[in-house]
């Protein structure tokens, strides 16, 4: 487990853009049992989370707000902190190898899109933002009902 004081700014950065922190497996189950779309961010202390994932996520959420493509729910768990909550979230990422950071979009509890660490660390923040925004446009925009 990391020093809670050290990770607090990393937590705050995600909460400031609208993500709800979940800390227990029960909270994860409750959030992921909701109907509609849920974007799950597995936060991390790594450099690619700081330089690419969180800035990309922030830009994508801003874009989604401006383009009526926000998911119904935004939740975050923190790798290396709430291990049981992270493991519970990853149960919904069927067939996907765990990584952190990680961004998963679920629709009615089913995985429809995921960005793994390798999708994040090998790109810049703008590319990460575009990848997230593309999924949000496809599954969360007002015309996404056909998907």
Long-range contacts (C-beta under 8 A, 24 or more apart in sequence): 1-80, 1-81, 2-45, 2-80, 2-81, 4-81, 6-45, 7-45, 7-78, 7-80, 7-81, 10-43, 10-45, 10-49, 10-50, 10-54, 10-78, 11-43, 11-76, 11-78, 13-54, 13-58, 14-41, 14-43, 14-54, 14-57, 14-76, 15-76, 17-57, 17-58, 17-61, 17-62, 17-74, 18-61, 18-74, 19-74, 19-75, 19-76, 20-73, 20-74, 20-75, 20-76, 21-75, 21-76, 21-77, 21-78, 22-75, 22-76, 22-77, 22-82, 22-85, 22-89, 23-77, 23-82, 23-85, 24-82, 24-84, 24-85, 25-84, 25-85, 25-87, 25-88, 27-85, 28-75, 28-77, 28-85, 28-88, 28-89, 29-88, 31-73, 31-75, 32-75, 32-89, 32-92, 32-106, 32-109, 33-109, 34-72, 34-73, 35-72, 35-108, 36-71, 36-72, 36-73, 36-107, 36-108, 37-71, 37-72, 37-73, 37-105, 37-106, 37-107, 37-112, 37-139, 37-140, 38-71, 38-72, 38-73, 38-74, 38-75, 38-105, 38-106, 38-107, 39-71, 39-73, 39-74, 39-75, 39-103, 39-104, 39-105, 39-106, 39-132, 39-136, 40-75, 40-76, 40-77, 40-89, 40-92, 40-102, 40-103, 40-104, 40-105, 40-106, 41-74, 41-75, 41-76, 41-77, 41-101, 41-102, 41-103, 42-76, 42-77, 42-78, 42-79, 42-86, 42-89, 42-90, 42-99, 42-100, 42-101, 42-102, 42-103, 42-104, 43-76, 43-77, 43-78, 43-79, 43-100, 43-101, 44-78, 44-79, 44-80, 44-100, 44-101, 45-80, 46-100, 46-101, 46-117, 48-101, 48-117, 48-120, 48-121, 49-100, 49-101, 49-120, 51-125, 52-120, 52-121, 52-123, 52-124, 52-125, 52-128, 53-101, 53-103, 53-120, 53-128, 54-101, 55-125, 55-128, 55-129, 56-120, 56-125, 56-126, 56-127, 56-128, 56-129, 56-131, 56-132, 57-103, 57-128, 57-129, 57-132, 58-129, 59-125, 59-126, 59-129, 59-133, 60-128, 60-129, 60-130, 60-132, 60-133, 60-136, 63-129, 63-133, 63-136, 64-133, 64-136, 64-140, 67-137, 67-141, 68-141, 68-142, 69-133, 69-136, 69-137, 69-140, 69-141, 69-142, 69-144, 70-136, 70-140, 71-105, 71-136, 71-139, 71-140, 72-140, 103-132, 105-135, 105-136, 105-139, 105-140, 107-139, 112-139, 113-138, 113-139
